[in-house]
Amino acid sequence: MRVLFVSVPAVGHFFPLATLAWAFRSAGHDVLFASYDDAARIAMTGLPWVDAAPGVKMYHEALQVAGEAHPAELARVKRTMGADRAAFAVLFAHVNDVVADGMVAAARTWRPDLVVYEYMSPAGLVVAGALGIPAVQVGIGFTPTGPLREVMLPHLADAFARHGASQPLAPLEVVHTVPPSMTNGEHGGMPVRPVPLNGGGQLPEWLTTPPERPRVAVTLGTISAAMTGVDRIRGVVEAASRVNAEFVLAMDDAETAALGELPPNVRAAGWVPWDALVATCAAAIHHGGSGTTMTALHTGIPQLLLPDGSDRHINSAAVGERGAAFTASAADVTPELLNRLLEDDKLRAAAVEVADELTRLPAPAELAAELAGGICPPGA
């Protein structure tokens, strides 16, 4: 079987797809990613990809071209830093329309049997409709995707029409990684275990030996710091200097340099794999990005979330309401709060409970086998 994965060019979106892609690949199926713009980092997953829309720049199309056509939605996106997901979806529907033709052309050449797409890439549904093959949507984090799909699909009516494809009311299946205790059914579809994949790389020696005191992983992800700066981490570093723990900054070297001289108990680590780092940690502090949050949940450690926009407030609220995290602003971060993060037994117990829930969800290999069996049953 041949499986085409469609994603926006952002690690927070194609990394969660990669574990399922590897499950298909390990079972002997062929897989290919289709993306565009700054998607070369897909190669970090060890999987092949094609640029389906050469020259297309995602944020130019979303914020400038689509923003001019939808000024009210653009204003809402800017005012909320992308947290208004319905307005954000309108702008990204335009991006999907722009890349849809290239996606369909690439698919006709490669001839997949199944399309798997993340929720911000409904161009994958256009591909499936054009080729007459099934599609599976994968949710990322805690964002309910049904309402966003309903916003985006009407804006893709022309794309469906250009390729003689009927517009589906819903994808064949919806897959989500939400623990059972953290969904009320709004995520729909089939659950699958979120197995962390954060790219490869050589681990430094200090990361392969047990820490001498509690270790805390700290990051703002790959996008957040570029958008809003590092002031939130500056407050964490200042408070950390008065806490008996080791704090590790998993951040771009230039962003770390902007913090100035670090206290002795704060280590600048660069882009070490997040999953490898949190596996050695007693807690994590971060921006609330989906992949970052799910990796910490998978590890079963308490979290302190400092959300700043996009879907990060949704993720932060979900984990906070479950009792596995604190949510704070930069001004709220104090040595006392960091000590609570490390010492709160209820917080740690909730984190361990969620990690146990996740281990009970079907693994990506099980989902891949189910999907492959439904599309290409034995003997067919």
Sequence and secondary structure as in RCSB ss.txt:
>XXXX:A:sequence
MRVLFVSVPAVGHFFPLATLAWAFRSAGHDVLFASYDDAARIAMTGLPWVDAAPGVKMYHEALQVAGEAHPAELA
RVKRTMGADRAAFAVLFAHVNDVVADGMVAAARTWRPDLVVYEYMSPAGLVVAGALGIPAVQVGIGFTPTGPLRE
VMLPHLADAFARHGASQPLAPLEVVHTVPPSMTNGEHGGMPVRPVPLNGGGQLPEWLTTPPERPRVAVTLGTISA
AMTGVDRIRGVVEAASRVNAEFVLAMDDAETAALGELPPNVRAAGWVPWDALVATCAAAIHHGGSGTTMTALHTG
IPQLLLPDGSDRHINSAAVGERGAAFTASAADVTPELLNRLLEDDKLRAAAVEVADELTRLPAPAELAAELAGGI
CPPGA
>XXXX:A:secstr
 EEEEE  S HHHHHHHHHHHHHHHHTT EEEEEE SS GGGGGGT  EEESSTT  HHIIIIIIHHHH HHHHH
HHHHHTT  HHHHHHHHHHHHHHHHHHHHHHHHHH  SEEEEETT THHHHHHHHHT  EEEE  TT   HHHHH
HHGGGGHHHHHHTT    SS SEEEE   GGG SSTT SEE             GGGSS  SS EEEE  TTTHH
HHH SHHHHHHHHHHTTSSSEEEE S HHHHHTT S  TTEEE  S  HHHHHTT SEEEE   HHHHHHHHHHT
  EEE   STTHHHHHHHHHHHTSEEE  GGG  HHHHHHHHH HHHHHHHHHHHHHHHTS  HHHHHHHHHHHH
S TT 
